[in-house]
Amino acid sequence: MEVSLENLASATAVSKSFGRFLSRSKKEPVFILRNNEVEAVLVGIKHYRRLAEAYEVLQDLSLAREVFEQPTDNPEGKTVFDILAEFES
């Protein structure tokens, strides 16, 4: 994500005009500066929900990778799809 000058705001400016920055955050994230460093990001609820959903998907993928990378004993040579079919029935 690119950060443009329009997306930057000082913590002082945000504290003085919070409503204006809150409205702006519905359209795009507002990066809040303190001592010339990004300290926080103000995002609208739609953007936050998308981020939260993406994070959950990544967690699920990470867990799935861990499970499938575990060494297993498979003397019958079954595929993952065979094993899943057995669980479903």
N, C-alpha and C positions, 0 to 999 in steps of 0.2 A: 504494500500500500504506500502510495506516495503521500508525503506530508507537504502541503503547500503553506505558504505564509498565511493564507486565509483560514487555515485549520488550526493555527496556533493562537493561544491566548494566555496571558499571564494569570496567575492565581488571583492577583489583586483585581484584575478586570473582571474575572469570573465572579468573584465575591461581590463586586459592586453591581453587576448586571447579569445575575444568574439566569433570570427568565429569558433574556435574549440568547444566551449561550445554550440554554436548554432547548429552545425552539430550533436553533441551528443544528443541535446534535441529532434531531430527528431526520435530517437530510444527510449529514455526514459527521464522522467523529470529530470532536474538538479535543486537540491535544493541549493540555494545561501545563504551562511552564512555571517552574519555581527556580530561581537563581539560574535562569537560562538553560535549564535542563527539563526535558519532559518528565513530569512527575506523575501524571494521571491522564486518563482518556475518558471523556464524557461521550457516551453513545446512547442513541435512542433505543427503546425497548425492542423494536423489530430487529435491529442490528444485533443487540445483545442475545436475543433468542436464537438467531442464526448462528452466532458464535457458540452458544451453549450446545446447540444441536450438533454442530460440527465437532466440538470437543467430545461429546458422547460417542459419536461415530468413531473417532480416533481411538478412544479408550476401548471400544468394542473390538476394533481391528487389532489393537495391541494385544488384548487378551486372547483373541483367536490365534494370533501368530504364536504366542507363548504356548498355547495348548497344542497346536499342530507341530511345533518344533520339539515337543517333548519326545524322548525316546519311548517307543512302545514295542510290546511283544505282539507280533502279528504272524503267528505260524501258519495261518490259513491263507495269507496273502490277500486279504480283503482290502478293497479300496475304501476311501472315506465315504463314498456314496453308498457302498454296501452296508457299512456300519450304520450310517444315518437311516437307511431304509429299515434296518432291524429295529432301531429305536422307535421309528414311527409306527411299526406294526405291533 
